[in-house]
């Protein structure tokens, strides 16, 4: 998925997005809403954070800090329901 995002950012004339690392925020994780447990949210959210940095799944951030020593694996973005600001 990240490769597809990078490909089209280059094709559409926005390489500065890649140069500034902002492509890592083009796929945001709101996955805590649709899972059956905190553990599922943590593992799914942690997997997402291998390739991207945008998340609202606190369980993933906590798991990555506790088990991998990552002080801040991801960040939130300003958003309101289904829109980013």
Secondary structure, 3 states (H helix, E strand, C coil): CHHHHHHHHHHCCCHHHHHCCHHHHCCCECHHHHCCCHHHHHHHHHHHCCCCCEECCHHHHHHHHHHHCCCCCCECCCEECCEEC
